[in-house]
């Protein structure tokens, strides 16, 4: 079978491949602690699950409106207006099965062959994958630990060319947990206006913030009309398997998105949208409890990693990842991750899964119990000590 040449340009998510290797190891009887997947380990709150059951019983099992259930679009608009600091209208809300389609549709609708897309490195791998698949030219914007995992704004300004069409930002960020300041966001907005850029603002972790504030680019004057705000329910409400995402779009993108949805998925599951209305309008205590638990786990993992010789772990301001530099152990990120799984039964991701800048890093998700995190730290410490002893022998 001869595949289309464009398939050679499409990438993958290493997290799923690493998880598969870890499960193969577990099948042999080995104990593995999973710190590779970016998924809250909490159950979807009971009130949301109950709403989905009601939706099924009430007949929300058929095709629905292409852009989303009106009640959900209204609930999203009200929530965005209250939490993100700009007036969002239901007419500009688009609901999709997961947040990834937002990335795909945005790039598909905007990028011609040769157009440049600037995206963070390290960053979510789908930004680059979809850019290449759609014929665009990916341009990596370095995000470094030495700069608190924030953008070097002068560096960004120097990378913009007449071919630059789209800028992707992610704050709080995967894989670093970095959070942009209000000043960062304001300067990004200035550059977007100056160079007539569209910005895809990935705000999927916007409710998981420990210090500082999450600032939406669309909240700045005049920026909502050039910003695609991406968000969803997976991280905030522990609903990864429900596949529910949404965007707040500039008006010119509504029809293109509608056509892309019709041609790809038709619509988003209706009873799931009923549950999403409850998620936004119902009690928020489960979200608050989850974030506080993540805060405690963050303290545990950061202190534990920094106590291990050769590991330098920055404290993240948001999300539920750490992105430690492991070069002090004598290993790069890929060798560290491979050895840690094979020898210690702890599954993490190499920094190169997220770009080129993080080759000396690994990503560790602390979306796991404190008990498991403590055991993982013990195993990581033993792994590093054994490597150190072997190197000095």
Secondary structure by P-SEA (a helix, b strand, c coil): cccccccccbbbbaaaaaaaaaaaaaaabbbbbbcccccccccccaaaaaaaaaaaaacccccccccccaaaaaaaaaaaaacccbbbbcccccccccaaaaaaaaaaacccccbbbbbbccccaaaaaaaaaabbbbbbbbbccccccccaaaaaaaaccccccbbbbbcccccccccccaaaaaaaaaaaaaabbbbbcccccccccccbbbbbccccccccccccccccccccccccccbbbbbbccccaaaaaaaaaaaccccccaaaaaaaaaaaaccaaaaaaaaaaaaaaaaaaaaaaaacccccccccccccccccccccccccaaaaaaaaaacccbbbbcccccccccccbbbbbccccaaaaaaaaaaaaaaaaaaaaaaac
